[in-house]
């Protein structure tokens, strides 16, 4: 079964562009060995060259090691279709975190040892990085080594860094990961977590978080700053990224690259409150085209390494959560049927050459 999954793709990839990415958790989590390859074929045919995927440590743990069967299948299947994975290293086993035995808040706690995430990343880089053992063991799989590693997710939002935000704590984690992963693969690109400009209570905007993180010891511990660049329109996304580029330059980080690791709009969602990022079915595609074309055109000036659309498919309401705009940003509906935005995305992505 595994060998069959890594056979030639049923639908030829349309020369995917690594600048263009998406998020497709259902492709990773289906693990059905029948559904997944078809999904990756469709994603590649849409011009997507990068898949940003959370490598959930708790989920992937298998005793004292990792579930390499799941990872090999996913990384290899994507590589055969010309797609490179951008992992988000996140959600360590609870016993490795600072979560208290009682009174824990809903959300995610960092590791008690700042170096734990780096050790996890180094283990993955040894298998899937530039000289990873996976590629040596599978010479017939097209080489698309993982070289970009994103450390954690949205630590400037309270729910992702409990019990309180700590740019200093994140700097320690980031620096340890930088050293450990680079020791295994000197070609690795270490990216900060995706940082959104959010109005959620007690959150911290990237323009404040990144300078604090750098002053706390994080300077020199990342190659790329990642933004989860949600904005009301496609043009506003480009403006947001441009403004942050100017901030990095003022901070003396002109050589640091940028990535947009999330952007997107909902075609529908709850009527009240109606979110600024709910665009409607027609404007969803229009804003996507604006953003991709604008970011691509400005990529050299911005030192922008890629843009990831969130998401390939709509998502179900999270356990204990509620319906909101972010569940409706997919290019496809929950039942797998395409929205009008998919054809616009595909046409735009394939034009970026």
RAKA-V191668 format. One record per residue. PSI is psi in whole degrees, 0 to 359 (* if undefined). OMEGA is omega in whole degrees, -180 to 180 (999 if undefined). D_LAST is the distance of its C-alpha to the last C-alpha in Angstrom with 1 decimal. Layout:
psi=PSI omega=OMEGA d_last=D_LAST
psi=PSI omega=OMEGA d_last=D_LAST
This chain:
psi=315 omega=-178 d_last=35.9
psi=317 omega=-179 d_last=33.6
psi=322 omega=-180 d_last=32.9
psi=325 omega=-177 d_last=32.0
psi=335 omega=-179 d_last=29.5
psi=12 omega=176 d_last=27.6
psi=176 omega=-178 d_last=27.6
psi=139 omega=-179 d_last=24.6
psi=145 omega=-179 d_last=22.8
psi=329 omega=178 d_last=24.3
psi=125 omega=-176 d_last=21.0
psi=135 omega=177 d_last=18.2
psi=142 omega=-176 d_last=15.2
psi=56 omega=178 d_last=12.1
psi=64 omega=-175 d_last=10.0
psi=144 omega=179 d_last=10.0
psi=118 omega=-177 d_last=7.7
psi=343 omega=177 d_last=10.6
psi=329 omega=-175 d_last=9.8
psi=125 omega=-179 d_last=10.8
psi=172 omega=172 d_last=14.5
psi=175 omega=176 d_last=17.6
psi=129 omega=-179 d_last=21.4
psi=74 omega=-178 d_last=23.3
psi=325 omega=-178 d_last=26.8
psi=331 omega=177 d_last=28.3
psi=320 omega=180 d_last=26.2
psi=318 omega=-171 d_last=27.6
psi=345 omega=-179 d_last=31.1
psi=315 omega=176 d_last=31.7
psi=29 omega=-177 d_last=32.4
psi=349 omega=-180 d_last=33.6
psi=359 omega=175 d_last=32.0
psi=312 omega=-179 d_last=31.6
psi=320 omega=-172 d_last=29.8
psi=311 omega=-179 d_last=27.4
psi=321 omega=178 d_last=25.5
psi=322 omega=178 d_last=25.0
psi=315 omega=-179 d_last=23.6
psi=325 omega=175 d_last=21.0
psi=313 omega=-179 d_last=20.1
psi=320 omega=-180 d_last=19.6
psi=315 omega=179 d_last=17.5
psi=320 omega=-180 d_last=15.2
psi=339 omega=178 d_last=15.0
psi=6 omega=177 d_last=13.9
psi=12 omega=-179 d_last=10.6
psi=128 omega=179 d_last=12.4
psi=355 omega=-179 d_last=12.2
psi=137 omega=173 d_last=15.1
psi=118 omega=175 d_last=18.6
psi=122 omega=-173 d_last=20.8
psi=130 omega=173 d_last=24.3
psi=122 omega=171 d_last=27.7
psi=85 omega=-175 d_last=29.6
psi=108 omega=-173 d_last=32.9
psi=317 omega=180 d_last=35.5
psi=318 omega=-178 d_last=38.4
psi=322 omega=-174 d_last=36.9
psi=351 omega=-179 d_last=35.7
psi=139 omega=177 d_last=39.0
psi=90 omega=-174 d_last=41.2
psi=233 omega=180 d_last=44.4
psi=2 omega=-179 d_last=43.9
psi=204 omega=-180 d_last=40.5
psi=160 omega=178 d_last=37.4
psi=85 omega=-176 d_last=36.6
psi=334 omega=179 d_last=34.5
psi=313 omega=178 d_last=34.6
psi=311 omega=-176 d_last=32.6
psi=317 omega=179 d_last=30.1
psi=316 omega=-179 d_last=29.7
psi=316 omega=-176 d_last=29.2
psi=308 omega=-178 d_last=26.5
psi=316 omega=-180 d_last=24.6
psi=318 omega=179 d_last=25.0
psi=320 omega=178 d_last=24.0
psi=317 omega=-178 d_last=20.7
psi=321 omega=179 d_last=20.0
psi=341 omega=-180 d_last=20.8
psi=15 omega=176 d_last=18.0
psi=18 omega=-176 d_last=15.4
psi=135 omega=177 d_last=16.0
psi=141 omega=180 d_last=17.4
psi=138 omega=170 d_last=20.2
psi=99 omega=-177 d_last=20.8
psi=145 omega=168 d_last=24.5
psi=115 omega=-178 d_last=26.7
psi=113 omega=-166 d_last=30.1
psi=164 omega=174 d_last=32.6
psi=68 omega=177 d_last=36.0
psi=161 omega=175 d_last=38.3
psi=141 omega=-172 d_last=41.5
psi=328 omega=-178 d_last=44.0
psi=347 omega=178 d_last=46.5
psi=0 omega=-175 d_last=44.1
psi=178 omega=180 d_last=43.6
psi=14 omega=-179 d_last=45.8
psi=130 omega=-179 d_last=46.5
psi=155 omega=-180 d_last=50.3
psi=332 omega=177 d_last=52.6
psi=153 omega=176 d_last=53.7
psi=22 omega=-179 d_last=52.3
psi=142 omega=176 d_last=48.6
psi=155 omega=175 d_last=46.3
psi=131 omega=179 d_last=43.6
psi=206 omega=-171 d_last=40.4
psi=135 omega=178 d_last=39.3
psi=143 omega=178 d_last=41.2
psi=168 omega=178 d_last=39.8
psi=147 omega=177 d_last=41.1
psi=327 omega=174 d_last=44.5
psi=115 omega=-178 d_last=43.3
psi=339 omega=-178 d_last=40.2
psi=357 omega=-174 d_last=39.2
psi=317 omega=-180 d_last=39.2
psi=323 omega=178 d_last=35.5
psi=321 omega=178 d_last=34.6
psi=320 omega=176 d_last=36.8
psi=313 omega=179 d_last=35.1
psi=321 omega=179 d_last=31.6
psi=322 omega=177 d_last=32.9
psi=318 omega=179 d_last=34.3
psi=320 omega=-180 d_last=30.9
psi=327 omega=179 d_last=29.1
psi=335 omega=180 d_last=31.7
psi=321 omega=-172 d_last=30.7
psi=1 omega=-180 d_last=26.9
psi=196 omega=-173 d_last=25.9
psi=313 omega=179 d_last=24.8
psi=36 omega=-175 d_last=28.1
psi=149 omega=-178 d_last=29.1
psi=332 omega=-180 d_last=31.8
psi=316 omega=-176 d_last=29.9
psi=325 omega=177 d_last=27.6
psi=324 omega=-179 d_last=30.7
psi=344 omega=-178 d_last=32.5
psi=69 omega=-176 d_last=29.8
psi=341 omega=-180 d_last=28.5
psi=353 omega=177 d_last=27.3
psi=130 omega=178 d_last=24.8
psi=132 omega=-176 d_last=21.3
psi=116 omega=170 d_last=21.2
psi=72 omega=-176 d_last=19.2
psi=150 omega=175 d_last=21.7
psi=119 omega=179 d_last=22.1
psi=345 omega=178 d_last=21.8
psi=124 omega=-178 d_last=21.3
psi=121 omega=-180 d_last=24.7
psi=126 omega=-172 d_last=25.4
psi=106 omega=177 d_last=29.1
psi=181 omega=-178 d_last=30.9
psi=122 omega=171 d_last=30.0
psi=56 omega=-179 d_last=30.7
psi=357 omega=175 d_last=33.7
psi=4 omega=173 d_last=34.1
psi=137 omega=-175 d_last=35.4
psi=321 omega=-175 d_last=39.0
psi=339 omega=-177 d_last=38.5
psi=1 omega=175 d_last=36.2
psi=83 omega=-179 d_last=38.5
psi=153 omega=2 d_last=42.2
psi=347 omega=179 d_last=44.8
psi=155 omega=-179 d_last=43.3
psi=144 omega=-180 d_last=40.1
psi=91 omega=174 d_last=40.2
psi=327 omega=178 d_last=37.6
psi=316 omega=178 d_last=39.9
psi=320 omega=178 d_last=40.0
psi=323 omega=178 d_last=36.3
psi=319 omega=179 d_last=36.0
psi=316 omega=178 d_last=38.4
psi=315 omega=-177 d_last=36.4
psi=317 omega=-179 d_last=33.1
psi=319 omega=178 d_last=34.7
psi=317 omega=180 d_last=36.3
psi=319 omega=179 d_last=33.1
psi=311 omega=-178 d_last=31.4
psi=317 omega=-174 d_last=34.2
psi=318 omega=-179 d_last=34.6
psi=320 omega=179 d_last=31.1
psi=331 omega=177 d_last=30.4
psi=329 omega=179 d_last=33.6
psi=318 omega=-178 d_last=32.3
psi=96 omega=-180 d_last=28.7
psi=340 omega=179 d_last=28.3
psi=356 omega=-176 d_last=24.5
psi=145 omega=173 d_last=24.5
psi=117 omega=-180 d_last=22.9
psi=121 omega=-178 d_last=25.4
psi=143 omega=171 d_last=24.4
psi=166 omega=170 d_last=26.9
psi=156 omega=173 d_last=27.4
psi=127 omega=-175 d_last=25.5
psi=115 omega=178 d_last=27.7
psi=153 omega=171 d_last=28.0
psi=91 omega=-170 d_last=29.7
psi=150 omega=175 d_last=32.5
psi=11 omega=176 d_last=35.7
psi=139 omega=-178 d_last=37.4
psi=135 omega=178 d_last=40.8
psi=7 omega=174 d_last=41.1
psi=170 omega=-180 d_last=37.3
psi=127 omega=-178 d_last=35.9
psi=149 omega=179 d_last=32.9
psi=325 omega=-178 d_last=30.3
psi=342 omega=176 d_last=31.3
psi=322 omega=-175 d_last=34.8
psi=313 omega=-175 d_last=34.1
psi=313 omega=176 d_last=31.8
psi=320 omega=178 d_last=34.2
psi=318 omega=179 d_last=37.1
psi=320 omega=179 d_last=35.4
psi=318 omega=179 d_last=34.7
psi=334 omega=-178 d_last=38.3
psi=7 omega=177 d_last=39.6
psi=0 omega=-177 d_last=38.3
psi=347 omega=180 d_last=34.7
psi=133 omega=180 d_last=33.4
psi=3 omega=-177 d_last=31.8
psi=17 omega=178 d_last=31.5
psi=149 omega=177 d_last=27.8
psi=337 omega=-171 d_last=24.5
psi=141 omega=168 d_last=22.7
psi=133 omega=-180 d_last=24.0
psi=136 omega=176 d_last=22.7
psi=134 omega=166 d_last=23.2
psi=91 omega=-161 d_last=23.8
psi=72 omega=176 d_last=22.8
psi=134 omega=-179 d_last=24.6
psi=163 omega=-174 d_last=25.2
psi=331 omega=-179 d_last=26.4
psi=169 omega=177 d_last=23.3
psi=319 omega=179 d_last=19.5
psi=325 omega=179 d_last=20.2
psi=329 omega=175 d_last=23.0
psi=313 omega=180 d_last=20.7
psi=319 omega=179 d_last=18.7
psi=318 omega=179 d_last=22.2
psi=314 omega=-179 d_last=23.6
psi=321 omega=179 d_last=21.0
psi=318 omega=179 d_last=21.4
psi=322 omega=-180 d_last=25.1
psi=327 omega=175 d_last=25.1
psi=317 omega=179 d_last=23.1
psi=322 omega=177 d_last=26.0
psi=313 omega=179 d_last=28.5
psi=319 omega=179 d_last=27.2
psi=318 omega=179 d_last=27.4
psi=331 omega=179 d_last=30.9
psi=2 omega=-179 d_last=31.8
psi=23 omega=-178 d_last=31.0
psi=46 omega=-178 d_last=27.9
psi=331 omega=-178 d_last=25.4
psi=353 omega=179 d_last=24.0
psi=132 omega=179 d_last=23.6
psi=172 omega=176 d_last=20.1
psi=150 omega=168 d_last=19.4
psi=143 omega=167 d_last=18.1
psi=109 omega=-175 d_last=18.4
psi=359 omega=167 d_last=20.0
psi=138 omega=163 d_last=21.1
psi=155 omega=-179 d_last=20.6
psi=169 omega=179 d_last=21.7
psi=148 omega=177 d_last=24.2
psi=144 omega=173 d_last=27.0
psi=340 omega=178 d_last=27.6
psi=181 omega=-180 d_last=31.3
psi=186 omega=-179 d_last=33.8
psi=139 omega=180 d_last=37.3
psi=326 omega=-179 d_last=38.7
psi=129 omega=-10 d_last=40.5
psi=143 omega=179 d_last=39.3
psi=120 omega=-174 d_last=36.2
psi=153 omega=177 d_last=33.4
psi=341 omega=-177 d_last=31.2
psi=12 omega=173 d_last=28.2
psi=107 omega=-170 d_last=29.4
psi=337 omega=-171 d_last=27.4
psi=163 omega=-172 d_last=28.5
psi=320 omega=-176 d_last=26.8
psi=316 omega=-177 d_last=25.1
psi=340 omega=176 d_last=24.1
psi=308 omega=179 d_last=22.7
psi=319 omega=-180 d_last=19.7
psi=315 omega=-179 d_last=19.6
psi=323 omega=177 d_last=19.7
psi=313 omega=180 d_last=16.9
psi=317 omega=178 d_last=14.6
psi=311 omega=-176 d_last=16.0
psi=309 omega=-177 d_last=15.6
psi=314 omega=-180 d_last=12.0
psi=317 omega=-179 d_last=10.8
psi=318 omega=179 d_last=13.5
psi=319 omega=179 d_last=12.9
psi=315 omega=-179 d_last=9.2
psi=324 omega=-176 d_last=10.5
psi=8 omega=-169 d_last=13.5
psi=322 omega=-178 d_last=12.3
psi=316 omega=179 d_last=13.7
psi=322 omega=-178 d_last=16.9
psi=351 omega=-171 d_last=17.4
psi=46 omega=-175 d_last=16.8
psi=125 omega=-173 d_last=15.1
psi=350 omega=179 d_last=14.1
psi=164 omega=179 d_last=13.2
psi=124 omega=-175 d_last=14.3
psi=121 omega=178 d_last=16.5
psi=136 omega=177 d_last=17.8
psi=108 omega=14 d_last=21.5
psi=176 omega=178 d_last=22.2
psi=322 omega=-177 d_last=21.4
psi=150 omega=174 d_last=25.0
psi=158 omega=-178 d_last=27.9
psi=154 omega=175 d_last=30.5
psi=160 omega=176 d_last=34.3
psi=132 omega=-180 d_last=36.7
psi=153 omega=177 d_last=37.3
psi=125 omega=-179 d_last=40.8
psi=1 omega=-178 d_last=43.0
psi=194 omega=-180 d_last=40.3
psi=163 omega=-180 d_last=39.8
psi=134 omega=175 d_last=37.4
psi=171 omega=-172 d_last=34.9
psi=325 omega=-175 d_last=31.6
psi=347 omega=177 d_last=29.6
psi=357 omega=-172 d_last=30.6
psi=22 omega=-178 d_last=28.9
psi=1 omega=-175 d_last=25.3
psi=153 omega=170 d_last=24.1
psi=343 omega=176 d_last=21.6
psi=153 omega=177 d_last=24.5
psi=171 omega=-180 d_last=28.2
psi=326 omega=-179 d_last=30.7
psi=3 omega=177 d_last=31.7
psi=353 omega=179 d_last=28.1
psi=147 omega=-175 d_last=27.6
psi=142 omega=170 d_last=24.4
psi=164 omega=175 d_last=24.4
psi=330 omega=-178 d_last=22.9
psi=334 omega=-177 d_last=20.3
psi=315 omega=-179 d_last=18.8
psi=325 omega=177 d_last=17.6
psi=315 omega=178 d_last=16.1
psi=311 omega=-178 d_last=14.4
psi=311 omega=-179 d_last=13.1
psi=317 omega=-179 d_last=11.8
psi=312 omega=-178 d_last=10.1
psi=318 omega=-178 d_last=8.6
psi=343 omega=179 d_last=7.3
psi=348 omega=-175 d_last=5.9
psi=89 omega=-179 d_last=3.8
psi=* omega=999 d_last=0.0
